[in-house]
Amino acid sequence: MAIEVGTKAPDFELKNQHGELVKLSDFRGEKAVVLLFYPFAFTGVCTGELCALRDELPKFANDDVQLLAVSNDSPFSLRVFAEQEGLEYPLLSDFWPHGEASRAYGVFDEEKGCAVRGTFIIDKEGVVRWTVVNGLPDARDLNDYVKALETL
């Protein structure tokens, strides 16, 4: 079960597509975070969602907001995916220990071995203020993220 609104967001430290460590708590006090879990790079729905974010990036990565997209792919796969699709925001690898961050947020599907489509909007104090969790085949609506960010 996914963590609930009002919960302190579990911290994590994951490698991005360039092998750099990104820690959620580094944004505390500085920026709100749109934390997006997705199953796998290179798949149809995931590519569509991540490219839609790319096309609207100023709404999700600016002076007040940081977008972090997390999958269970390796950093090497994420680098190729990012280069192929022109994704310039952080793609974080929850590869090893496999699914540790996804499990902390309650969005890891043990049977499939990957995260489901969970999104968490975390305020500058590190508290989850909005969330949506969709099944593997169901894309999320980016307009919902925009509305949720406007309430912070």
Residue pairs with C-beta under 8 A, 6 or more apart in sequence:
1 106
2 105
2 106
2 107
2 118
2 131
2 133
3 9
3 10
3 104
3 105
3 106
3 120
3 128
3 131
4 128
4 131
5 128
5 129
5 130
5 131
6 127
6 128
7 127
7 128
8 126
8 127
8 128
9 24
9 33
9 35
9 120
9 122
9 126
9 127
9 128
10 24
10 101
10 104
10 105
11 23
11 24
11 25
11 126
12 23
12 24
12 94
12 100
12 101
12 104
13 21
13 22
13 23
13 24
14 21
14 22
14 70
14 92
14 93
14 94
14 101
15 21
15 22
15 75
15 92
15 93
16 22
16 75
16 78
16 90
16 91
16 92
16 93
17 75
17 78
17 79
17 81
17 82
17 87
17 90
17 91
17 93
18 75
18 79
19 75
22 68
22 90
22 92
24 33
24 35
24 68
24 122
24 126
25 126
27 33
27 66
27 124
28 124
28 125
28 126
29 124
29 125
30 124
31 63
31 64
31 65
31 66
31 124
32 64
32 65
32 66
32 121
32 122
32 123
32 124
32 129
32 149
32 152
33 65
33 66
33 67
33 68
33 120
33 121
33 122
34 60
34 65
34 66
34 67
34 68
34 119
34 120
34 121
34 122
34 145
34 149
35 68
35 70
35 105
35 119
35 120
35 121
35 122
36 49
36 53
36 67
36 68
36 69
36 70
36 118
36 119
37 69
37 70
37 71
37 94
37 102
37 105
37 107
37 115
37 116
37 117
37 118
37 119
38 46
38 49
38 50
38 69
38 70
38 71
38 115
38 117
39 46
39 71
39 72
39 112
39 114
39 115
39 116
39 117
39 136
40 46
40 71
40 72
40 73
40 114
41 47
41 71
41 73
41 77
41 78
41 81
41 91
42 77
42 81
45 117
45 136
45 137
45 138
45 139
46 71
47 85
48 139
49 117
49 139
49 140
49 142
50 69
50 85
50 87
50 91
51 85
51 87
52 142
53 60
53 67
53 69
53 89
53 142
54 85
54 86
54 87
54 88
54 89
56 142
57 67
57 88
57 89
59 65
59 142
59 145
59 146
59 149
60 67
60 89
60 145
60 149
61 67
61 89
65 149
66 90
67 89
67 90
68 89
68 90
68 92
69 87
69 89
69 90
69 91
69 92
70 91
70 92
70 93
70 94
70 101
70 102
70 115
71 78
71 91
71 92
71 93
71 94
71 114
71 115
72 93
72 94
72 95
72 98
72 99
72 102
72 113
72 114
72 115
73 81
73 93
73 95
74 93
74 95
75 93
75 95
78 91
78 92
78 93
81 87
81 91
82 88
82 91
92 101
94 100
94 101
94 102
94 115
98 113
99 108
99 113
99 114
99 115
102 108
102 114
102 115
102 118
105 118
105 120
106 118
107 115
107 116
107 117
107 118
107 133
108 114
108 115
108 116
109 115
109 116
109 136
112 136
114 136
116 133
116 134
116 135
116 136
117 133
117 134
117 135
117 136
117 138
117 139
117 140
118 131
118 132
118 133
118 134
119 131
119 132
119 133
119 140
119 145
120 128
120 130
120 131
121 128
121 129
121 130
121 131
121 145
121 148
121 149
121 152
122 128
122 129
123 129
123 152
124 152
129 148
129 151
129 152
130 148
130 151
132 140
132 144
134 140
